[in-house]
Every structure is written in C-alpha cells, then in structure tokens.
C-alpha cells in the first residue's frame, strides 16, 4: 500500500487552506496558537469519517458514484 505524501485541509476551524507534505519522519511544529492542534484534529476527523463510511457500507459501488454528502449522528464512530 502506498504511503500518504500530502494532506490538504480546507475550511476546517480557522484553517482556510493548508497543505502538509509528509515523509517518513514528519513533525508538526510552530508557535502557540499557530494551528498545530487544528491540523491534527482535521486529520483525525477525516479518518473518523472514512471509518464510518466503511463500517456503514457506504462506499460507492461503481465508478461514477459519489460518497454520501452527510452522515447521521448514529452512523459516526
């Protein structure tokens, strides 16, 4: 399985648009109030959404299908 090399975060908390370049040794550093925790929370939120889609069998079945536009609170893990 290929490794993630880049993560793009848009419109999450105070993050308008941000890209993180990843390698084997990656650290998020910056000043207090610089958004480090918001970046980690965005990544955690994205992982939770993908896990919820998987557990609820909501993956698109064919090539032109789309992911669901919303999940109910009972569908989130």
N, C-alpha and C positions, 0 to 999 in steps of 0.2 A: 504494500500500500504506500503511495507517495506521501511525503510529509507536507504539511502546510508551510508555505513560504511567505504568504502575505495575508493579512486580515484587514479588511476595510470596514470601518464603523461610520455610519451616518445617522444623524438625528437621534442620538441616544443621550439623555440627560443634557449636559452642556456641550457635548461633542457634536459639532456640526458636520464635519467630515475629517476623518483621520485614517491613515494607513499605517500599519505596523509591519515592518519587514522582519521575518523570523529566520533564525538559523538554529544550529544545534545548541548553542549557548546564548540564550536570549534573556535579557533582564529589562524591566521597565523601571526607569529612573527619572527623577525630576523633582522640582521643588514642591513643598507643601501646597496643596490646593491646585496642583498642576493637572489633575485628571487621571492620575495613575489608577486609583481605585475604580473610577468610572470605566476605564478601558477594561479592567479585569471583570467588572460586573457585566459589561456588554458581551464579553466572550462567554461568560457563564450563562447569561440569558439565552444566547444563541444556541449553546449546547443543550440547554433545557428544552428549548423549542424543538430542536431536531430529535431529541429523545422522545418527546411527547408525540411527535408526528409518527415516529417509528412504532412506539407502543400502541398507538391507536390505529395502526394500519392505514394511515392517510397519505402514504407516498403515492405520487401519480403513477398510474399503471401503463401509460403509453407516452410516446414522445410528444406530443402537443399538449398533454395535460398540464395542469398547474397545481401548485401547492395550495392548501386551504388558505383563505385570506384571514381567517380568525379561528381561534380555539376557545372552547368554553372553559370555565374555571375547573370543571370536573375532569377535563382532558389534560390539564397541565400536571406535570410531576413535581 
